[in-house]
Amino acid sequence: MATILDTLPKVDLHCHLDGALPVEGLAHLAALRGLPEGSDAEALANRIRCTDIATLEAARAWVRGLLTSAEDLSTAGLLLGRRLIDEAVLHAEIVVDPSAYGHTGLSGWEVLTAVSAGLMEATQEREEAFLSWGLLVELRRDIDPEATAAMLRDVRVEGVPGIAGVVLVGETGPIPTEAWELAKEAGLGRVVVASGRAAVAEALQLGAQRIVGAVAAAQDPELVLPLRAHRLPIVACPTAQVLTGAAKSLATHPMRKMKDAGLFVVVATGWPTLCDTSMPRELEALAKHQSWRLDDARNATTRAIEAGFMDAKLRFHLARTVEIWRHRPMPGPVGKGDNWSL
């Protein structure tokens, strides 16, 4: 049954390519390779559904194994773009780890270009729909920093449509300083994935423009003060954080404490297919477990627009679209006990 959230304009600022492809598309790719998972989409959904960090990593590796060529990666971008459009996502920032596709023999530039081409095709095939997008390139700390810098330099020199920023991943290992500085010089957005107190403090020192996770921040006044002072966006992926153990449950997720502490928190999906979620379902879960109302969901989109890596013209367009939606006639009375409590 459709809900108000199905039409609410949404923004997803942290959506991993290898965790967001629709199950039907994955089944099609598996069938092309003669894999048994290609014959039953429901069984495939159960196979890749994650319950913890170990199963998440295994499922991501399995999905990446299906993408063996530039054509496959373009198809992946197309499938993801269609899914986002169907979910009324106006803007998405897609996280791609080029190093994860070394088995394809493609360079980082070729991987990103292929994904970009698929997303572009999705935005062009439906004139009545709108989707803006940007690619966030993973910078992994467990990879040789020089190789990471060379990859990013190649991407910048060759040019990839839609590159919006970089994401520093991993809380141990050397920081790829050169690549980070290259991103800064190029005017790319800079994101750090950080959960623990030390990692959040490090992200602040690096000059991150967004932090993904930061679940420890709400309990640490020394972190709350600079985060609040700089109005630094914190991206929460509630379902994924529960599955990976960063939060104990949706009911005890520290989003409410973060909000009460005056922190700038936005909602994203992370790995929606693998975590059996989506932007509408994340917002539904917050309504159920954290007493969010329709205004909270709409404000989450507004904050995400402000936090996104985009130009002023696009930011204005997205904000205006949300405002128009706000004043649209509702399909009927909505109150306690309905799909959404106003």
N, C-alpha and C positions, 0 to 999 in steps of 0.2 A: 504494500500500500504506500503510495507516495505521501511524503510529508512536506511541510513548509521548507525544511532543510534541503530538499531536492532542488528547489528553485533558488535558494539563497546563493548569491554570488560568493564564491570561495577562493581562497588563495592558499597554496601549499608551497612553503618555502624550503622544504627538505624532503624530496621524494627520490629514492634511489631507483635508477633504471632497472637494476637486477632484482628489485623487490616489488615492482609495481605493475608488471605486465599482466594483463588479464588472463585468467586461467584458460579460457577458450583459445587464446592466441598461443599460449604455451603448449596446449594440447596439439594444435596444428603443427607447430615446429617439431614437437616430439614425433608426430605421425610421419612427417617428412623424413625423419631419420630412422623409421621403423621401430621406434621404441614402444613398449607396451603401454606406457603412460598416455600415448596419443589416442587410444581408443575409448577412453572414459574420462571426461573432464572432471566429473565429481570425484573419482578415485584419485586423479591427479591433484585436485585441490587438497584432499586429505593427506596426500603424500608430502606436499611441500608446506603444509601448515605448520607453523613453528610453536614450540612450547617453551623454549629457552634459548640462550645465546648459542649453544652448540648446534641445535637443530636449525637455527637461523643461518649460521655460517654454512652449514651443509646444503641447505636449500638454495642459498645464493650461488654457491659453487655449481650446483646442478643446473640452475637457470643459465648461468654464464656458459656452461658447456654446450647449451643448445645454440649459442650465438657464435658461429664459426666463420663468418664472412662479413664483408661490408654490407652485402644484401640483407643478411640476417639482422644486423644492427640497425639498418634503415627500417626494416619491418618492425623491429622492437620499438623504435621511435614513433612509427605510425600507430602501432597498437596502443602505446601509452598515450599519445595525443588524443586518440579517439576516446579512450577511457576518461581522460580528464574533461573533455568537452561534454561527455554524457553526464558527468557529475557536477556540471555547472562550475567548474574551476576556471576562473578568469585568467589566473596567472600561476605558473608553476616554475619552480627552480629545481631542475633535475640533476641529481648527483651521479656522476659517472667516474669510475676508476679505470682510466685507460690501461693501467698496468695489469688489470685482471683479465685482459683479452690478449695476452701474449700468445696464447695458443692459436690465434687467428693469423699470426704473421703480419698484422697491421701495425703501423706506427700509432702513437697516441693521437696525432693529428688526423689520421685516417679513421680511427675509431670514433672520435668526436664529430668529424664531418659526416660520417654515415648516420649517426644518431640524429644529428641536426637536420639532415635531409628528410628523415622520416617524420620528425616533428613538424617540419615545414609543410610536408605533404598533407598531414592531418589538418593543419590550420587552413589549408586552401581548398579542401574537398567539400566543406560545408559552409556555404556563404552566410547562412543565417546564424551561425555560431561564432563565438570569439574565444580565442585562447592566445595569450602571450606567454612566452617561456624563455628561460635562460638556462644554460648549462653551467653547473658547478663542478670543477675538476678536482678530484681527490688528490691531495698531497699526503702520501703515507710516510710515516716516520720509520717504518721497517724496511724501506727501500733506500738504496744508495742516494744521498742528497744530490750528488752531481748528475745522476741519471734523471732524477725528478726535475732538476733545473733545465737540463737539456730538452726534456719532453715539453716543458712549458714554454721554453724559448722557441721551439719548433712550432708549437701551436700558435704562438703570437705572430711569428714571422710569416707562416703560411696563411694564417687567418682562418678562423672557424666561425661561421654565422651563429650568433646567439651565445657566445661565451660571456658569462656574467660574473664569474668569480671562482675562487678556489676554496677548498675545505681541507683544513689540516686535521688528519685523523691519527689517533694513537696517543697514548699518554706516556709511552716510554720510547726511547730511541732518540737519535739526533733530530733536531728541528731542521727541515730543509730551508735554511735561511735564505739562500740565494733565490730559490723559487718564490718564497714568500715576498721578498723584496721586488722581484720581477713583477709579481702580481700587483703590488702596491704602485710601482712606477707606471704600470699599464692602466691604472685606474680601475682594476677589477675589485669586486667585493671580496672581503676576507672573512672566512668563517672558521671557527675552531669548535670541534666536538670535545666537550669537557664535562665530566660529571663530578669528580672529586674536588675538594677544596683547593688542593695544590694545582690541579689542572686549570680550574677557573681563574686562579690568581695568575697563572702563566699566560692564559689567554688575554687577560687584561694588560699584562706587560707587553705582549706582542702587538697590541693595538687592534685586536679583533673587532670587526664591525657587527658580528653576531656570534652568539654562543649557542650551540646545540646541547641540550641537557641541563647542566648546572643545577642538578637537583639538590646539591649540598648548599647552594647559595642562600636559600631561605632560612637556614639555621645558623648562618654565620654573619653577624653584624659587620665584621670587617670587610666582607665581600658585598653585602647589601648596599653599603654606603657608596662605593664607587660605581656599582652597577646602576644604582638609582640616579646618581649624579650625572652619569654620562648617558642615561636613558638607553642603555645598551640592550638591544633585543635578545631575549632568551627564547629559543625555539624548543617547545615541548612536543614530543611524540608520545603521548600518554600510553597507548596500547603497547607500542614497541618497548617503552621503558619498563613496563610491568613484566613483559615477557623476558627481557634481558636482565631483570633483577635490579635495575636502577631505582625502581619504585616498588613498594610491596604490593600495592593494589591501586585500582583506579580511585577508590574512595579515599585512600590515604596519600595519593599523589600530591606533592607539595605545591601544585598550581595555586590553590587557594591561599596558601601562606605567602607565596611569591606575590600574588596580586595584592594581598593585604599589606605587604611590605613596600608596595609602591613600585614593584619591578615591572618591566615592559615585557610581557609574556605573550607569545603567539603560538598557535597550534599547527602542527604539521603531521604527516603520516609516517615518514621514514620508509617502511617496507610494507605498504598496505596489503598487497596480495598475500605475502608470506605471513603476515600477522592477522589476516582475515579482517581487514578494516578498510576504511576509506575516509575521505574528509567528512561526508555526512555522518558516517557511523562514529567517528571520533567525537563530533559535536553532540550526537545523541548520547554517547557514553558519558560525556561531561554533564549533560542535563540529568542523567539518571544518578550518577555517583557524586557529582559536585554541585548539584542544584543550579546548574546554569539555566538561564532563561533565554528567550529569543534575542533580547538586546545583547546579552553576553556573546552569543554566536556571531551576531552582526558586527559587534565591536571587535571581535577577533579578526574578522576580515579587514576591517579598517586599519587595525594595528599592523597586520601583515602587509598591507599595501604600503604603509609608511616604512616598514622595515625591508621591503624588497629592493633588489638591485635593478633599478629601472630609471628611465629618464623622466623628467618632470611632466612631459606631455602624457606619457602612458599613465603615470601616477594619478594625474588629474582625471583621465578618462575612466580608470578603474574606480576611483572614489565617487565619481558622478554616477556610475552604473549602480553602485551599492545604494546611493542616496535615492535614485529612481526606484529601485526595488523596495526600499523602505516605505515608499508612499503608494505602492501598488495596492489595489483592492485585494483583500484576503479572500480565499475561497469560501470561508464560512467562519462561524465563531470558533475560536480556539481557546480552551481553558484547561483547567486541571483535569487530568484523565485522558486528554487527547494526546496526539502525537507530540505536541509541544505546549508547554505552559507559558503563557505570555506574562 
